[in-house]
Every structure is written in C-alpha cells, then in structure tokens.
Amino acid sequence: MQQEERLRGEVSETPPRRSAELRVPMKFVPSAAPSVPMATPPGNMAAASSPSVFMVAVNGQIESGQFPGFDDLYCKFCFVYGQDWVPAAGLEEGISQITSRSDVAPTTFVWNFPIEITFKSTNPAGWPQIVVSVYGPDFFGNDVVRGYGAVHIPFTPGRHKRTIAMFVPESTSKLQKFTSWFTGRRPEFTDPKVVARGEGREVTRVRSQGFVTISFNVVTKDMKKLGYDVSPSDMQNPSLVPATERIHKY
C-alpha cells in the first residue's frame, strides 16, 4: 500500500508532456476572391475596334530614263506629302548609282533603284508625291540638272507603272544662258520639292527634256473602315468584267 501511494505521488508530481506540434503557432491564409470579368460596354468595344488612321505602303523602283544626247546620269528622289501624313517606315529620300548608256539603247539609262516607304494618315488630302531629279556632267565635268519631275503615288492598291515627263528650268535671256553654260552654273531649283507644289511656278520658265519610268506596288489598310473606298471599279463589280480578262488579271 505504501508503495502504491509513493507511485501515485510521483505520477502526480510529474507534469504532463505536450507534443511539439501544439507549440507551433497556426497561421490563417485567407483565400483569394475569385476574379469577376468586368463587362465592357458595347460602345467602348466599337471604339476600340475602329481604327483612327489608315496606312499606305509603297514599294517599287525607279526603273529607267530616256535622255537623248547625255551620258553618265544618276537620279535622286524625295517624297512630298500633306501635313496630316506621317512616314511610319522606309526612306523619304535617296540617290541612285551612276549609269551609262549602252550601244543597244543609247538613249535609255537603267537604274532599277528601289523605293520603299509606309505612310499613315487620317485625311487623304495631301496624298504623297514622289519627286525625281536627274543629274549628269556637262562639257566641263560639272554636275548639272538634266530633268525634274513628280507624280502622285497611285491611289488604288496593286501594281502600277508611271512615266514622268521631265523638264529643266530655262534662263530668261540668251546672255544668261551663255553665262550659265560657260560657268557651269545652270538654272536649277534650290529645293527640288518645289516641283510638287504650285507656289511660284507661274513665273518659272522651263523646257521639256526626257522621261523617267517608275513602277509602284501599293497596299492600303483600314481605308474602307474610315469611309474611303479606293478599290478599282472592276473589283467592285467583277461580274461586269469578261471571264477571260478576270482570269488574266487574277
């Protein structure tokens, strides 16, 4: 009996053991609320899908020129456009290599100089033009202008070819003409872009001289969405075009 009471006392004096797991504090992580997609008003969706600008991409080449009586010619080009137009990619101006006439075609000068540019705009007013200037040496070896010309980029998409009639400024008197020939300082425009504009052209005396041929590949984007339809008439009514012509074209 005494031994049993002694064991009971030892058991009562010994504190109960607690597991280490109970001493670790528990953390409560709140679950994230499920995301609910917000409904977009129909008006905003239409505004987001409708474009604000249209784009015109052009590439091609200045193929050749016809200038009888000259040799070793090169050409320069630049683009003239309205204030609502902005170049998005490509080169606005360039200068070609010097080409010489051949025995097969002594009046034809082949450049095949590439052009490539992309415009964006909100208004078709001020549609871009390309200005071409041709230069070559005179009798004394001075570089003088052999022709100016300009043409609009084609309005319709597709492949196009344009031939530009070139011209050069003329002296107002025979004395000035002889002086300019002797000194090598022929009449020319300080800025070739004036060729694509009408300001001051009514008092300029010019003379026709040569032709330049340019090929264009035109691609437009979002013009119809903004209300401008530049597709050809035969594309709008393909049934009016003969079947043989449609097969040849497409």
URRA-V460708 format. One record per pair of residues at least 24 apart in sequence whose C-alpha atoms are under 10 Angstrom apart, sorted by the first residue. I is the first residue (numbers start at 1). J is the second residue. D is the distance in Angstrom with one decimal. If there is no record, write none. Layout:
<<I:J:D> <I:J:D>>
//
This chain:
<<50:222:8.9> <50:225:7.3> <50:226:8.3> <51:122:9.8> <51:221:9.8> <51:222:6.9> <51:223:9.3> <51:225:7.4> <51:226:7.5> <52:121:8.8> <52:122:7.0> <52:222:8.9> <52:225:9.3> <52:226:7.8> <53:85:9.9> <53:120:6.4> <53:121:5.4> <53:122:4.9> <53:123:8.4> <53:221:9.0> <53:222:7.3> <53:223:8.1> <53:225:9.5> <53:226:7.8> <54:85:10.0> <54:119:8.5> <54:120:5.6> <54:121:5.7> <54:122:6.3> <54:123:8.5> <54:124:9.3> <54:220:7.5> <54:221:5.7> <54:222:5.0> <54:223:5.3> <54:224:8.8> <54:225:8.5> <54:226:7.5> <54:228:9.4> <55:85:9.5> <55:86:9.6> <55:87:9.6> <55:88:8.8> <55:118:7.1> <55:119:5.6> <55:120:4.3> <55:121:6.5> <55:122:8.8> <55:219:8.3> <55:220:5.7> <55:221:5.1> <55:222:6.9> <55:223:7.4> <56:87:9.6> <56:88:9.6> <56:117:8.5> <56:118:5.7> <56:119:5.2> <56:120:6.3> <56:121:8.4> <56:127:10.0> <56:128:9.7> <56:153:9.6> <56:155:9.2> <56:157:8.9> <56:218:7.1> <56:219:5.8> <56:220:4.5> <56:221:6.5> <56:222:9.3> <56:223:8.9> <57:87:9.8> <57:88:9.3> <57:89:8.8> <57:90:9.3> <57:116:7.8> <57:117:6.1> <57:118:4.2> <57:119:6.3> <57:120:8.7> <57:157:9.3> <57:217:8.1> <57:218:5.8> <57:219:5.1> <57:220:6.3> <57:221:8.4> <58:90:9.2> <58:115:7.8> <58:116:5.6> <58:117:5.4> <58:118:6.1> <58:119:8.4> <58:153:8.0> <58:154:9.2> <58:157:9.4> <58:158:9.8> <58:159:9.9> <58:216:6.6> <58:217:5.7> <58:218:4.8> <58:219:6.5> <58:220:8.8> <59:90:9.3> <59:114:7.4> <59:115:5.4> <59:116:4.1> <59:117:6.4> <59:118:8.5> <59:159:9.6> <59:215:8.4> <59:216:5.9> <59:217:5.3> <59:218:6.8> <59:219:8.9> <60:112:9.0> <60:113:8.4> <60:114:5.8> <60:115:5.3> <60:116:6.6> <60:117:9.6> <60:159:8.8> <60:160:9.1> <60:161:9.4> <60:214:7.5> <60:215:5.3> <60:216:4.6> <60:217:5.7> <60:218:8.6> <61:111:8.5> <61:112:5.6> <61:113:5.1> <61:114:4.1> <61:115:5.3> <61:116:8.3> <61:161:9.8> <61:213:8.9> <61:214:5.9> <61:215:5.6> <61:216:6.9> <61:217:9.2> <62:96:9.1> <62:110:8.6> <62:111:6.5> <62:112:5.3> <62:113:5.0> <62:114:6.4> <62:115:7.4> <62:132:9.0> <62:161:9.9> <62:162:9.8> <62:212:7.6> <62:213:6.3> <62:214:4.5> <62:215:6.6> <62:216:8.9> <63:109:8.7> <63:110:6.0> <63:111:5.5> <63:112:4.2> <63:113:6.5> <63:114:8.5> <63:161:9.6> <63:163:10.0> <63:212:7.7> <63:213:5.7> <63:214:5.5> <63:215:6.9> <64:99:9.8> <64:108:6.8> <64:109:5.4> <64:110:4.2> <64:111:5.4> <64:112:6.6> <64:113:8.7> <64:163:9.6> <64:211:8.5> <64:212:5.9> <64:213:5.5> <64:214:7.4> <64:215:9.9> <65:107:8.2> <65:108:5.7> <65:109:5.1> <65:110:6.5> <65:111:8.0> <65:134:8.9> <65:163:9.0> <65:164:9.2> <65:165:9.9> <65:166:9.6> <65:210:7.2> <65:211:5.5> <65:212:4.2> <65:213:6.1> <65:214:9.1> <66:101:9.7> <66:105:9.5> <66:106:9.0> <66:107:5.4> <66:108:4.6> <66:109:6.2> <66:110:8.9> <66:165:9.9> <66:166:9.6> <66:209:8.9> <66:210:5.3> <66:211:5.2> <66:212:6.5> <66:213:8.7> <67:101:9.5> <67:106:9.0> <67:107:5.5> <67:108:6.7> <67:109:7.6> <67:134:9.7> <67:146:8.2> <67:147:8.9> <67:166:9.5> <67:209:7.0> <67:210:4.7> <67:211:6.9> <67:212:8.8> <68:101:9.6> <68:106:7.5> <68:107:4.7> <68:108:7.8> <68:109:9.8> <68:209:8.7> <68:210:7.3> <68:211:10.0> <69:101:9.8> <69:106:8.5> <69:107:7.2> <70:100:8.9> <70:101:8.2> <70:106:9.0> <70:107:7.8> <70:108:9.8> <70:109:9.6> <70:136:7.7> <70:137:8.5> <70:138:8.6> <70:146:8.6> <71:98:9.3> <71:99:7.8> <71:100:5.5> <71:101:6.0> <71:102:9.5> <71:106:8.8> <71:107:8.6> <71:108:9.6> <71:109:8.4> <71:135:9.9> <71:136:7.1> <71:137:7.8> <71:138:9.3> <72:97:9.5> <72:98:5.8> <72:99:5.3> <72:100:4.5> <72:101:7.2> <72:109:8.5> <72:135:8.7> <72:136:6.0> <72:137:7.2> <73:97:8.3> <73:98:5.4> <73:99:5.6> <73:100:6.6> <73:101:8.7> <73:109:7.5> <73:110:9.6> <73:111:9.3> <73:134:6.8> <73:135:5.7> <73:136:4.6> <73:137:7.6> <73:143:9.4> <73:144:10.0> <73:145:9.6> <73:146:8.3> <74:98:4.6> <74:99:6.4> <74:100:9.0> <74:109:8.8> <74:110:9.7> <74:111:7.9> <74:133:8.5> <74:134:5.7> <74:135:5.6> <74:136:6.5> <74:137:9.9> <74:145:9.9> <74:146:9.5> <75:99:9.5> <75:111:8.4> <75:113:9.0> <75:132:6.7> <75:133:5.5> <75:134:4.2> <75:135:6.1> <75:136:8.7> <75:145:9.5> <75:146:9.4> <75:147:9.2> <75:148:9.7> <75:212:9.7> <76:113:9.8> <76:131:8.2> <76:132:5.7> <76:133:5.1> <76:134:6.4> <76:135:8.2> <76:148:9.7> <76:192:9.5> <77:113:10.0> <77:115:8.9> <77:130:6.7> <77:131:5.4> <77:132:4.5> <77:133:6.3> <77:134:8.9> <77:148:9.9> <77:149:9.7> <77:150:9.3> <77:192:9.0> <77:193:9.6> <78:115:9.8> <78:129:8.4> <78:130:5.8> <78:131:5.4> <78:132:6.9> <78:133:8.9> <78:150:9.5> <78:192:8.3> <78:193:7.5> <79:117:9.4> <79:128:6.5> <79:129:5.6> <79:130:4.6> <79:131:6.1> <79:132:9.0> <79:150:9.2> <79:151:9.8> <79:152:9.5> <79:153:9.6> <79:193:7.9> <79:196:9.1> <80:126:8.4> <80:127:8.5> <80:128:5.6> <80:129:5.2> <80:130:6.4> <80:131:7.3> <80:150:9.4> <80:152:9.2> <80:192:9.9> <80:193:6.6> <80:194:9.2> <80:195:9.5> <80:196:6.9> <80:197:8.7> <81:119:9.5> <81:124:10.0> <81:125:8.8> <81:126:5.3> <81:127:5.9> <81:128:4.3> <81:129:6.3> <81:130:8.9> <81:152:9.6> <81:193:10.0> <81:196:9.1> <82:121:9.3> <82:123:9.0> <82:124:8.7> <82:125:6.7> <82:126:3.9> <82:127:6.5> <82:128:7.1> <82:129:9.6> <83:121:9.1> <83:123:9.4> <83:125:8.8> <83:126:7.2> <83:127:9.9> <84:120:8.5> <84:121:5.7> <84:122:6.5> <84:123:6.2> <84:124:8.2> <84:125:7.7> <84:126:7.5> <84:127:9.3> <85:119:6.5> <85:120:5.9> <85:121:4.6> <85:122:7.5> <85:123:7.7> <85:124:8.4> <85:125:8.8> <85:126:7.5> <85:127:8.0> <85:128:8.1> <86:118:8.7> <86:119:5.6> <86:120:5.5> <86:121:6.3> <86:122:9.7> <87:117:7.2> <87:118:5.9> <87:119:4.4> <87:120:6.4> <87:121:8.9> <88:117:7.7> <88:118:5.4> <88:119:5.4> <88:120:6.4> <88:121:9.8> <89:116:8.3> <89:117:5.6> <89:118:5.1> <89:119:7.2> <89:120:9.5> <90:115:8.3> <90:116:5.5> <90:117:4.0> <90:118:6.2> <90:119:8.9> <91:115:7.6> <91:116:6.6> <91:117:5.8> <91:118:8.8> <92:116:8.5> <92:117:7.0> <92:118:9.5> <92:130:9.2> <93:117:9.7> <93:130:9.2> <93:131:9.3> <93:132:9.7> <94:132:9.9> <95:132:9.8> <95:133:9.4> <95:134:9.7> <96:134:9.7> <98:135:9.3> <98:136:8.6> <99:136:9.8> <107:210:9.4> <108:210:9.8> <108:211:9.5> <108:212:9.6> <109:212:9.2> <110:212:9.8> <110:213:9.7> <112:213:9.8> <112:214:8.8> <112:215:9.5> <113:214:9.4> <114:214:9.7> <114:215:9.5> <114:216:10.0> <115:214:9.6> <115:215:9.4> <115:216:8.7> <115:217:10.0> <116:216:9.3> <116:217:9.3> <118:218:9.7> <118:219:9.3> <118:220:9.6> <119:220:9.6> <120:220:9.7> <120:221:9.3> <121:223:9.8> <122:223:9.2> <122:226:8.4> <123:223:9.9> <123:226:9.5> <123:228:9.5> <124:155:9.7> <124:223:9.5> <124:228:8.5> <126:152:9.8> <127:152:7.1> <127:153:7.5> <127:154:9.3> <127:155:8.5> <128:152:6.0> <128:153:6.0> <128:154:9.2> <128:155:9.8> <128:196:9.5> <129:153:5.6> <129:154:9.2> <129:193:9.5> <129:196:7.0> <129:197:9.9> <130:193:9.0> <130:195:9.8> <130:196:8.1> <130:214:9.9> <131:164:9.8> <131:192:7.2> <131:193:6.6> <131:194:9.1> <131:195:7.1> <131:196:6.8> <132:164:8.8> <132:166:8.6> <132:192:8.2> <132:193:9.2> <132:195:9.1> <132:212:8.3> <132:214:9.8> <133:166:8.5> <133:167:9.5> <133:168:9.6> <133:192:7.3> <133:193:9.8> <133:195:9.7> <133:212:9.6> <134:166:8.8> <134:167:9.9> <134:168:9.8> <134:210:9.6> <134:212:9.0> <137:184:9.5> <138:181:8.7> <138:184:7.5> <138:186:9.8> <139:181:8.9> <139:182:9.4> <139:184:8.6> <140:181:9.3> <140:182:8.6> <140:183:8.9> <140:184:7.2> <141:184:8.5> <142:183:9.2> <142:184:6.1> <142:185:8.3> <142:186:9.8> <143:184:8.1> <143:185:9.0> <143:186:9.4> <144:184:7.5> <144:185:7.4> <144:186:6.4> <144:187:8.7> <144:188:8.3> <145:169:9.1> <145:185:9.8> <145:186:7.5> <145:187:8.3> <145:188:6.8> <145:189:9.3> <146:186:9.9> <146:188:9.6> <146:209:7.3> <146:210:8.1> <147:188:9.5> <147:207:9.2> <147:208:8.1> <147:209:6.2> <147:210:6.9> <147:211:8.4> <147:212:9.2> <148:188:9.2> <148:189:9.2> <148:192:7.6> <148:193:9.8> <148:195:7.2> <148:196:9.9> <148:206:9.9> <148:208:9.3> <148:209:8.8> <148:210:9.3> <148:211:9.5> <148:212:9.5> <149:192:9.1> <149:193:9.8> <149:195:6.8> <149:196:8.2> <149:210:9.7> <149:211:8.6> <149:212:8.2> <150:192:9.7> <150:193:8.9> <150:194:9.9> <150:195:6.6> <150:196:6.0> <150:197:9.7> <150:212:9.8> <151:195:9.8> <151:196:7.9> <151:214:9.5> <152:196:9.0> <153:216:7.7> <153:217:9.5> <153:218:8.2> <154:216:7.6> <154:217:8.8> <154:218:7.2> <155:218:8.0> <155:219:9.6> <155:220:9.0> <155:229:10.0> <155:230:6.5> <155:231:8.6> <155:232:9.4> <156:217:9.8> <156:218:7.2> <156:219:8.2> <156:220:8.1> <156:229:9.1> <156:230:5.4> <156:231:5.7> <156:232:6.5> <157:216:9.5> <157:217:7.4> <157:218:4.7> <157:219:5.1> <157:220:6.3> <157:221:9.7> <157:230:7.7> <157:231:7.0> <157:232:8.3> <158:216:8.0> <158:217:5.6> <158:218:5.3> <158:219:6.7> <158:220:9.3> <158:231:9.5> <158:232:9.7> <159:215:7.3> <159:216:5.6> <159:217:4.5> <159:218:6.5> <159:219:9.2> <160:214:8.4> <160:215:5.7> <160:216:5.0> <160:217:6.4> <160:218:8.0> <161:213:7.1> <161:214:5.7> <161:215:4.3> <161:216:6.1> <161:217:8.9> <162:212:8.3> <162:213:5.7> <162:214:5.3> <162:215:6.3> <162:216:8.0> <163:211:6.6> <163:212:5.6> <163:213:4.4> <163:214:6.4> <163:215:8.8> <164:210:8.6> <164:211:5.5> <164:212:5.1> <164:213:6.3> <164:214:7.9> <165:208:7.2> <165:209:7.5> <165:210:6.4> <165:211:4.8> <165:212:6.8> <165:213:9.1> <166:206:9.9> <166:207:8.6> <166:208:5.9> <166:209:5.4> <166:210:5.3> <166:211:5.4> <166:212:7.1> <167:195:10.0> <167:205:10.0> <167:206:6.3> <167:207:5.3> <167:208:4.1> <167:209:4.9> <167:210:7.2> <167:211:8.8> <168:205:8.6> <168:206:5.4> <168:207:5.4> <168:208:6.5> <168:209:6.7> <168:210:9.5> <169:204:7.1> <169:205:5.8> <169:206:4.2> <169:207:6.3> <169:208:9.0> <170:204:8.1> <170:205:5.4> <170:206:5.1> <170:207:6.4> <170:208:10.0> <171:204:9.5> <171:205:7.4> <171:206:8.5> <172:204:9.2> <172:205:7.4> <172:206:9.9>>
//
